[in-house]
Amino acid sequence: MNKLSTTTLMGVSGESYKFDIYSSETMFRQGLGGVYLIAKRYKLEDGKFTLDPIYIGELADLSMLFGFHKKQSCFQKYGANCKCIYVCGDSGERKEIVEDLIEKHEPYCND
């Protein structure tokens, strides 16, 4: 896994979560649970990179985050080119984090 960078996202609660950013082709090791962010990463005029959140979800096994996703056509529509992960083994905590981030960032493809 070649990490491109890191980013910190704040939830509506005020809690901050540090995500590692990877290319959209990255495969993760089996058994790694966490929150994931599908995003469009691009460079600003000042040379810094930014992210547009497209979808936020969670998985008990992030290795399943490769290949077809039920929101794949939406990802393509908004130019997804990276996936970001926040490692978290607790399913209840992952669900809370996802809700916290969705409420704050309103990703395009979360219903």
C-alpha positions in Angstrom: 0.0 0.0 0.0 1.5 3.3 -1.0 0.0 6.1 1.1 -0.3 9.4 -0.8 -0.9 11.6 2.2 -3.1 12.1 5.3 -6.0 14.3 6.0 -8.0 15.2 9.1 -11.8 15.3 8.9 -13.9 16.8 11.6 -17.4 15.5 12.4 -20.4 17.5 13.4 -19.6 16.5 17.0 -16.3 18.5 16.8 -14.3 15.2 16.9 -11.4 15.0 14.4 -10.4 11.8 12.6 -7.1 11.3 10.8 -7.4 9.4 7.5 -4.7 7.9 5.3 -5.1 8.7 1.6 -4.5 6.0 -1.1 -5.1 5.8 -4.8 -8.5 4.3 -5.8 -6.7 1.1 -7.0 -5.2 0.3 -3.6 -6.0 -3.0 -2.0 -6.0 -3.3 1.8 -5.0 -6.3 3.8 -7.6 -8.7 4.9 -9.2 -8.3 8.3 -8.5 -4.6 8.7 -11.6 -2.8 9.8 -12.3 0.9 9.5 -14.2 3.9 8.1 -13.6 4.7 4.5 -14.0 7.9 2.4 -14.3 7.8 -1.3 -13.2 11.2 -2.6 -11.9 13.3 -5.5 -8.4 14.6 -4.7 -7.1 17.6 -6.6 -4.5 20.3 -6.5 -5.5 23.9 -5.7 -3.9 26.9 -7.3 -1.6 27.4 -4.3 -0.2 23.8 -4.9 -1.9 22.2 -1.9 -4.3 19.2 -2.3 -7.9 19.1 -1.2 -10.6 16.5 -1.1 -14.3 16.5 -2.1 -16.0 13.8 -0.1 -18.1 11.6 -2.4 -19.1 8.7 -0.1 -18.4 7.7 3.6 -18.9 4.1 4.8 -17.5 1.5 7.1 -16.4 -2.1 6.8 -15.2 -4.8 9.1 -12.8 -5.9 6.4 -11.4 -3.1 4.2 -10.0 -5.6 1.7 -13.6 -5.8 0.4 -13.2 -2.2 -0.7 -11.8 -3.3 -4.1 -13.8 -3.8 -7.2 -17.5 -3.1 -7.7 -19.3 -1.0 -5.1 -23.1 -0.4 -5.1 -22.5 3.3 -5.6 -19.8 2.9 -8.3 -21.7 4.9 -10.9 -22.1 7.8 -8.5 -18.4 7.6 -7.7 -17.6 7.9 -11.4 -20.1 10.8 -11.8 -18.2 12.9 -9.3 -14.7 11.9 -10.3 -13.6 9.7 -7.4 -9.9 9.1 -7.6 -8.9 8.1 -4.1 -9.9 6.2 -1.0 -9.1 7.2 2.5 -9.2 5.0 5.6 -9.5 5.5 9.3 -8.6 2.2 11.0 -11.1 1.2 13.7 -11.9 -2.3 14.8 -15.1 -1.6 16.8 -18.2 -1.8 14.6 -20.3 0.4 16.9 -17.6 3.1 16.9 -17.3 2.9 13.1 -21.0 3.5 12.7 -21.0 6.5 15.0 -18.0 8.0 13.1 -19.7 7.5 9.8 -22.9 9.2 11.0 -20.8 12.1 12.5 -18.9 12.6 9.3 -21.9 12.3 6.9 -23.8 14.9 8.9 -20.9 17.3 8.7 -19.7 16.8 5.1 -22.9 15.7 3.2 -21.1 13.5 0.7 -22.7 13.4 -2.8 -23.4 9.7 -2.9 -24.6 8.9 0.6 -28.4 8.7 0.6 
